[in-house]
């Protein structure tokens, strides 16, 4: 007989018995969430958390924003989903808005259901359009966990999860990790790119470079001159640029899209996560007319371009504009940066925020930049969790506090996190 699941204990027991998740749980997780609003979530025990992950980088306008809820509810009474062979008014309107907001080099939108899927369609589009097979990706890059997306994801831990070797057609090129630059960071001449021309010339079948313009894993934002040089190198060789905006898109970096920070005009751009405003799953592969002309997708994702998700996505864009959340995001990113540095904590090596795409990299020694050990990092994560702060840990060395709250986060909420961080860092250090 099925339990009623009417109390916290029975719900947690059922979760453990029936739900599969892709990774081990740190202390206190998973959190089973009963309700959420803005930047705050409440679990089934009634404990409140400040969500510094925005629902895992999805709720850009905050949890359950009234404008988004209203738009989705209205669409529920009109049409839910149709074949990708046809369309809905909400999907057409969202496509038009994305083209209006995006780089001028892009003309059409292909809707799917998630970021990994959007990137796989981008890879397919690039290979079909160029008749070339190879794709370069950046060190520390992350583009998804499905088999095709794993081919261009840098992490060996993730790549090994496929259970098979990755194909030889995809390869890494350097990224700008300025904090740990092995050259001359104070007089940067983009030396980390010095071998890229030779690498690309040795791979004449390279169709595209796929890149997060600002890497979400650790918040790595290259300097302007770095992207200028990459753009010049790839254009000289007829190599396409696939801009992965799955996490950076729709205001996250203080611009509507991260490419705006650098003036880039990609031939393909992908989006996902926050695209639906947190309602269902929605992603997009956006490309130039020249590439789309002869594209054959084979099929369309069954739930791609869901009408309810598209209506919510339109409402998200309206909310970002009406509430000036993109500008607010840029302001809060600066506030977060100043507040974190003001702690003057010896374990804070660098603070990186572009808008509210951020990371605080923790080190054992500021002078040597020695990475803070995994044990201490785990205790810090656990301490913040106990204090009601939902964050994730990321970065090339697993020592970055990854901070991507809703764009509506307030100075008071940032101060709340900073206060908890001060207490936890001091506590862990005292106990070590």
N, C-alpha and C positions, 0 to 999 in steps of 0.2 A: 504493500500500500504506500502511495506517495505521501511524504510528509507535507504539511501545509506550508512549511518554510515561513513561519510567522514571527520568528524571533532571531536575533543575531546569531546565536550559537548554531541553530539549525541551518541557517543560510551559509555560514562559514564552513560547516561540515559538508554541505552539498557542493559548495564551490570546490573544496578539496577533492571530493569524490568524482565529480563530473566534468570539471573544466580543465582543459589543458592549456598551459602557457609555455612560451618559448624559452624561458630562462629561469634560473633559480631565484628564490625570493630572499632579499635582505630582511633584517629584523622588522617586524611590524607590517609586512606586506604579504599578500596583496591587500589593499584597502578596498573594501566593498562599499561603494558609494550609494547613499540613499537619496541625496539631493545636492544640487549645486547651483550657485548663483554668482555671477561676476567672477571674482578671483578666489572665492571660497567654496569648499566642498565639505559635506558633512557625511560621516560614515554611518553604518548601521548601528553603531553604539552611541551615536550622538556627538562624537568628537569632531571638532572643526579643524580643517587644515587650510593653510594658505597654499594655493596650487601654483607653484612656480614653473609648472610644465604646461599650463594651459590645456590640460587633458591630453597630454603627450603631443603638444604643439599643434593643436587643432582649433581650439576656441579663441580665435584672435580677438573677438569683441567681448570675450568673457563667456562664462557658462550661462546658457539659457537666456540670452539677451532677448528682451521682449519683442523687439522688431523682427528678429529672426524667427522666434517661436510663432509669431502672428503670421508671417509669410508662409512658413511651412504648413501651419494649420489650415490656412486658406487653400493652399495647393492640394492638400489631402482630400478636399471636397470636389476637386476638379478633374485631375488625372494624376495617377501615381507613376506609371511606367509604361512605355511602349517600346517596340523594337527599335534598335538603332537604325534600322532601315528607314524609319520615319522620323518624327520629331515632336516636340512640344513647344508651346509658346515660351515657357520658362527657359528652356535650353537655348532657343534662338536668342532671346534677350541677353542671357548670360554670355554667350559666345560674342555677341556684339560688344558688350561692355569690356570683356577681356581684351579684345582687339583694340578698342579705343584707349585702354589704359596701358597696354604693353608697348614694346618697342615697335617702331615703324616698319621694321623688317619682317614683321609677322602679319599674316592675313587670315588664317583659318584655324579653327579649333576642333580637335578630336577628343571627345570625352570618354573617360574610362572610370575605373572605380578606386584606384589607389596609386600612390606615387611610384611604386615599383613597376606597376603596369604601364603607367605613363612613360617611364623611362625606357621600358622595353619597346614600346611603340616608337619612341624617338630613335632608338638604335635601329629598328627595322626601317624606319623612314630614311635615316641617313644612309644606310647601306643600299637601299633600293635606289635612292636618288643619285648616289655617286658611283654605283656599281663597284664599290670597294668594300673590303671586309673588316679592316682593322679599326679599332677605336682606342684612343688614348684617354686615360683618366688620371686624376691628380692623386699624389700620395695623401693618405689620410681621408680620401674621398669616400662618401657613403651615398649609394644610389638605390638601395633596396635589397631585399632578401630573397626574392624569387630567383630562380636559376639564372635567367638572362641578366637581371640587374646585378646579381652577385659577380658576374663576369667583369663588371666595372666598379666594384666596391673593393677598396684597398685592404680592409681588415682581413688578415689571414684567419682569425678566429671565425669570422662570419663565412669566409669562403670555404673553409673546411666543413661547414654545416651542410654543404650540398652533397657530401658523401662521394664526391668524385672530383678529379682534377679540373680546374677551370681551363677553358679553351685557350689556345695560343694566340688568338687574334687580338686580344686586348692586353694592354700594357700600361704601366704607370710612368708618369713624368713628374718632376719635382713640383711641390707646392711651396708657397712662401710661409714658413713658420718663423716669423721674424724674432720672436722672443728667444728662440734657440738657434738662431742663424749661426752657421759655422764659418761665415765669411766676415764681412765688416758691416754689421747692422747700422752703425752710426753714419756710415757713408755708403749707403746701399747703391749698388750699380746692377742689381738683379743678377748677381753672379750665379745664383742657384739655377738660373735658366741657361747657363753657358753651353751645356751639352745638348739642349733640346733640339736645336736645328739638326744636328747630326743624327740624333735618335729618329726624328721624323723622316729625314732623308733616307735613312736605312730601312724605313717602313713605308715604301711608296703606295702601299694599298690602304693607307690610313684614311678613313672616311671622315672621322670627326674627333673632336676633343669634347668629352662630356665633363662638366665641372659644376659644382656648387660655387657660385660666384663669391660667396662668403661661406666657409665651411661651418655647418651647424655643430659638428662634433668638435667642441673646443672653441668655437667662435673665431676661427682664423680668418682675418680680413687682409688680403694682400694690399700693398701700397698701389697707388694709381700707376706708377711706372711699370710695375710688374705686369698688370693686366694689359697695359699698352703694348708691352713687348710680346706677350703671348698672342695678342690679337694680330699684331703685325706678322709674326712668325707663321701663324696658321693661315692667314689670308694669302700670303705669298705662295703657299703650297696648295691652295684650293681646298683647305680642310674646313669642314663645317664646325661651328660652335653650338653645342647643345648646352643651354643654360638650365641647370636643375634648380628650379625655384620652388620645389615641393615644400621646403621649410621656410625659405626666405621670402616667398611671395605674399602679396596682399598686406603690406604695411609692416611686416615683422622687423625690418631693418631701418625703419624710419623713412623709407621710400616705398612706393607701391610695389616695386620690384627691385631686387638688389642690383640688376644691371644698370639702373639709373645712377648709382654711385660712380660708375666708371664710364658711362657713355657707350656701353657695348650694344651691338646690334646682332644678336645671335640669329642663326637661320632656323633654329628650333629652340623652344623653351617649354619646360614642363612645370606643372603645378599640381598640388594635391593637399593633403592634410587639412589646412584651414579653408580650403576653397569652398566647402559647403557650409561654413559657419558652424560646424559641429553637428549637422543634421545628415545622418547617413554617410555614405562614402562617395566621394567625387574626386576625379583627377582630370587633368587636361594635358594633351600634347598639342602645342601651338606651333605652326610652321608657316613658311613662306609659300606663296602660290606656286613658285617654281618647283618646290619639292612635293607639294600636295598633288600636283597635276596628274602624275602617274602612280600615285601611291595605291597599293593594294594591301589592305590590312588582313585579308583572309576571312575575318569575321569582325564583329563588334562585341565587346563585353556585354553579356546579357543585361546587366544592370547599369551599364555605362550611360551617363547623362540622365540619371534619374530626375524626374521632374520636381519632386519635393526637395531634393538636395540642391537642384539648380535654383529653385525659388528662394531657398535659404541663402544660397551664395549671392544672389542678387541683393537680398536684404543685408547681407554682410557688407557688401561694397557700399550700399546706401548708408549704412551705419558708420563705416569708416570715414565717409565723406561728411555726413551730417554732424558727427560728434568730433570731427577733426582728430581722429585717433592716430593717424599716421604721424602728424606733427607731435601729438602727445607722446607717442612711442619714442620719437627721437629725443624729446625732452627728458623722459623717464630713463632712457638709456644713459644719458649724461648724469642724471641724479644718482642712479645706481652705481655708476663708476666712481663718482666722488665719494659716495657713502662707504663703499667698500674700501677705497684707499684710506679714508679717514680712520679706519680701524687701526692702521699702522701695525698690523699683525705680522710677526716675523715669518709666518707660514704662507702669507699671500705673496706669490712671486710676481704675478701680473694679473691685471683685470682687463678683460676684453669685452666691450659692448659695442655693437653697431645697432642702434635702436635698442630693441629688447631681444636681440639675439646675442646671448652673452655667456661668458665663462670666467670663472675665477680659478686660476691655476695655482695649485698648492705645492709648495716646495719645502724641503727640510732645511735648506740653507739658501738664502737669497743670493749670496755671492757666487756660489758654485751652481746654483739652479738645480741642485740635486732633487729629484722627484720625491715627494713625500710618500712614505711607504704605504702599501695596501692596507695594512692593519689600522694605521691611523686614519686613512681615508674612510674605511668602513665604519670606524667609530664616530667620525664626524657625520657621515650620512645617517647613521642610526640616531645620533644625538639630535640632529635637525628634525628627523622624522618624529621622534618622541616629543619635540617642541611644537609639532604641528606644521612642519614645513615639508611640502612635497617637492623633491628635486630629483634629478638623475645625476649620475657620475659618468663622465665621458673623457674624451681627449685621447691623443695618441698613446699616452702613458697611463691612462686611467686615473689622472689626478686633477681633473677639472670639475668644479661644481658647475653643472650646466643649468643655466637660468633663462627660461623663456616664458615668463608669465603672460597672461592676457594683456593686450595693448592698453586696456583700461585700468591697469594697476595704478594705485595712487602712491604718492610719497609716503603716506602713513603706513601703507602695507609694505613698502620697501624698507622703511625704518624698522618695522616689526621683524622682518627677516634678518636685517643687519644686526639687530639686538640679539636675536637667537644665535646668529653665527658667532658673534663676539663671545657669548657665554659658552658655546660648545667648543670653540677653538681653545679657549683658556682651560676648560675642563679636561679636554683630551690631552692637552700639552702637560698639564699638572700631573695627570695620572701616568704619563709615559716615563 
